[in-house]
């Protein structure tokens, strides 16, 4: 089965970070809890723990958890509009891309048409 996304869910760093953002953007703990349950139970989410730290993001150290997860999972890209990921974009290593939400949405729309 091909995975839509991979999250280091066993390591609670990402889940602790994501839940407040969902709550902030959607305004209810019910929405945040539902989102977290869907991700945790989804068959297209692979659970991995990063076993080392690349430390590529210099401006916001906490963002490195997403880079480490993407690297361990051999992700093709990270989707974010966070400017702190410029360090990753400027790096020749690792080999995944960083793209914004607009580019990701465009790619997904184009993929669903073809």
N, C-alpha and C positions, 0 to 999 in steps of 0.2 A: 504494500500500500504506500503510495506517495503521500508525504505529509505536507499539509498546507503551511504549517508553522511548527517550530520546535521551541520549547520553552524549558528552561532549567527549573522545572516545577518542584522537584524534590528539595532543591535549595530554595528556601522561602524568600530570598532577597527580591526576586522579580514579583512574586505575588504580593508582597508587602508594599512594593512600589506602585504596582498597577492599580490595586483596589482604590486608593484615595483619588487617583486621577479619574477613574470611571465615576466615582461618587461626585467629584467636583464638576465634571462635564455633564452629568445626567441628574444630579441633584437629589438622588435618593439612595439610601443604603440598600433598598430592595433591588434596584437596578445593578448596583455594584456587586451584591451577593450573587445575583442570578448570573451575571457575566462571569464571575470567578468560578461558579459551579459548572457552567457550560464549558469553559476552558479546561477545567480539571477533569471532566468526564468525557471529553471529546475523543473520539477514536483517531482523529487526525492530528493529535497533539502528542508529540514524543517527549518523554521526560528525561532530561539529562542534567548532570552536574558538571560544571566546568572543573577540570582538574589542574588548571594552572591559570595564571593571570597575565594577560598581555600588557596591561597598563598603557594603552594607546591614547586614551582620552585624558588630556592634561588639565583642562579647565574645570571639569566636574567629575571628580573621581568616581562618584556613584554610577555614572554612565558606563563605566567599564564592565559592569555585570552583563550588560546587553551585548557588548562586543565579545566578551569571553564565551557567552552562550552561543552566539552566532558562529564563532570560530569552531568550537567543539562540535557543533551540529553540522558543520560544513554547509552553512546557509549560503544561498546565492546573494542575498541582500538583507539589509536592515532598513526598515521603513521608519523614518523619523523626520520631523522638521526642527529638531533640536540642533542649534548651531554649534554646540560643543562637539558634535561628531565630525567637524571639519578636520580635526586631527587624524581621524580614521581615513577620511577622503584623501588627505595629503600623504598618507602612508602608502608605501608600496606593498606592505604586508599588513594584514592578510588580504586575500584575494576577493573578498566579497565587496559588493557595492553598497553605498549608502544612498538612498533615494528618498525624496520627500513624498508626502501624502498625495499631492496632485499627480506626480509622475506614476506612483503606484496605482492610483485610481484609473488613470489613463491606460496603463498596461493591462489592468484587469478588465476594463471595458473592451479594449481591443481584443483581448484573448477570448472574451465571451462571444464576440461577433464572429470570429473565425472558427 
